[in-house]
């Protein structure tokens, strides 16, 4: 366990220079098998029981509350805890199949008349119901509530904001901000101009998990190219008791535009969401919240298809070094 925890650190480089380090132990995620109507595609829902590193926002439901929901950019649907749904007497709707890191499971849904957050509202959400003790929160806010929003995670101030996307207006960018463009797939933003150890990879931001997860296609390509890190066996445990065996190691370089994260801890596993997103055979990486917290701020604009990374303030953090280039690095 000590050797495993020793792998869990991360650094940032701009133009290749190391910038910072943090610790981020892995935490478990969901679920078993189920099958409903084969013509109805399942919903990707990824949750973890430890909310310590994840980001929350106060949510009002039909004017009541607030309750602190976890922001989960890896979940296609907004999810509500069973005890809260029962307390609010939300009407039942249907059964759905959800996909977690360890497989499929069946869940019921309820009608949520109105969600209020960040000065805005979303009406008529149909939310899967999961156990609150497994969610680690009264609920999670998924992509169905964020598709036209700009989500700003300010790690410097410890605040999070949700506003309308800047698609139709100019968004001001601070001098130390690096903007990375993205394409959309099933609500997800897949970062463009990204690579891992110099190899092109599909990278997605996942604020609902502490750690970063790579698929087996990425691991195998790293091995073939002799760019793989030393690996240790790791077991992920789902919130419903399912387990998934993977391997954990530190990736030397994860580059997104001019941002280069170094020594990134990644767990490689045959996680179900990769297949659901059509990426089972394509090298892909879900970048977790521990990697994002290296920045002062990360703004995910789903409307514009862009992610803004605000570099750390070296004067406010110990043991930081910063080098910036005007040109992208590989």
C-alpha positions, 0 to 999 in steps of 0.5 A, spaced: 500 500 500 505 504 501 508 503 494 501 504 491 500 511 495 507 513 493 505 513 485 499 518 487 502 525 486 502 530 480 506 535 477 504 541 472 509 543 466 508 549 461 513 548 455 515 542 459 518 545 466 515 541 472 510 546 476 507 543 482 505 536 486 499 534 490 497 527 493 491 524 491 489 517 493 484 513 489 477 512 491 472 506 489 466 507 484 460 503 481 456 497 479 454 490 477 449 488 471 442 489 468 439 489 462 432 492 460 429 494 453 435 493 448 433 499 444 434 504 449 441 505 450 444 505 457 446 512 461 453 513 463 453 515 471 459 515 474 459 516 482 464 515 488 463 514 495 468 519 497 466 526 496 473 529 499 476 531 493 470 533 488 466 539 487 459 541 490 454 546 488 448 548 492 442 546 489 435 548 490 429 543 488 422 546 486 424 552 491 426 547 497 433 546 499 439 548 498 443 541 498 450 540 496 450 536 489 457 534 486 459 536 479 460 530 475 462 532 468 463 524 467 455 523 468 450 523 462 445 524 467 443 528 474 442 523 479 439 524 486 439 520 493 434 516 494 432 519 501 432 526 498 427 523 493 423 520 498 423 526 502 421 531 497 416 525 494 418 526 487 414 522 483 417 515 480 418 515 472 421 509 469 427 504 470 433 505 466 440 502 465 446 506 468 453 504 467 458 505 472 466 504 472 465 496 473 459 495 469 451 496 468 446 496 473 438 498 474 435 504 477 429 507 477 428 515 475 424 520 478 421 527 476 425 533 478 420 539 476 426 544 477 433 545 479 436 551 481 443 553 481 448 558 480 442 563 479 439 559 473 434 553 473 433 547 469 426 544 468 423 537 468 429 533 469 428 525 470 433 523 475 436 516 476 435 514 484 441 511 487 443 510 495 445 517 498 451 513 502 454 510 496 453 517 492 457 521 498 452 527 497 445 528 496 446 528 488 450 529 483 449 534 477 450 531 470 451 533 463 444 533 462 444 540 466 450 543 464 450 542 456 449 549 455 453 552 461 460 554 463 462 551 469 468 554 473 472 551 478 476 556 482 481 552 486 484 558 488 478 561 492 475 554 493 468 556 489 465 554 484 460 557 479 455 555 473 453 560 468 450 561 461 455 559 456 459 564 453 457 561 446 454 568 444 458 573 447 466 574 448 469 571 454 474 575 457 481 571 458 486 572 464 493 573 461 495 566 465 490 562 462 491 557 456 485 555 452 484 548 449 478 547 444 474 540 444 469 536 440 463 534 443 461 526 444 454 524 447 455 531 451 462 530 453 468 534 451 474 531 448 480 535 448 483 537 442 491 537 441 492 532 446 497 526 447 500 522 453 507 521 452 507 524 445 502 519 443 495 522 441 490 520 446 482 522 447 482 526 453 476 528 457 475 531 464 471 528 469 470 532 475 466 526 479 472 522 480 478 523 484 483 519 480 485 519 472 483 512 469 486 510 462 483 505 458 487 498 456 488 501 449 492 506 452 496 502 456 497 497 450 499 502 446 504 505 451 507 498 452 508 497 444 511 504 444 516 502 450 513 508 453 509 505 459 510 506 466 512 501 472 505 498 474 502 496 480 496 492 481 490 496 483 482 494 485 477 498 484 470 497 488 464 499 486 459 503 490 454 496 489 460 492 491 462 490 484 470 490 483 474 492 477 482 490 477 486 494 474 494 497 474 496 504 476 502 507 474 505 515 473 504 517 466 510 522 465 507 527 460 499 528 459 499 534 454 493 538 453 495 544 448 500 548 451 499 545 458 503 539 460 502 535 466 507 531 469 508 525 473 500 523 473 497 517 476 493 513 472 489 507 473 489 503 467 482 498 467 477 496 462 472 501 465 465 500 462 464 507 460 470 507 455 466 502 451 459 506 451 463 512 448 465 508 443 473 508 445 474 501 447 479 500 442 482 507 442 487 510 447 483 514 452 484 518 458 479 520 463 482 526 467 480 526 474 479 532 479 486 531 483 489 532 476 485 539 475 486 541 482 493 543 480 491 549 476 488 555 480 482 555 476 479 550 470 473 553 466 469 548 462 464 551 457 460 546 454 456 551 449 463 554 446 466 547 446 472 550 450 476 549 456 480 554 460 486 553 464 488 558 469 496 557 471 497 557 478 500 563 482 507 561 483 507 567 489 502 563 493 504 556 492 511 553 495 516 550 491 513 552 484 517 553 478 514 556 472 516 556 464 512 558 459 513 557 451 509 561 446 509 555 442 505 548 443 510 542 446 510 535 444 
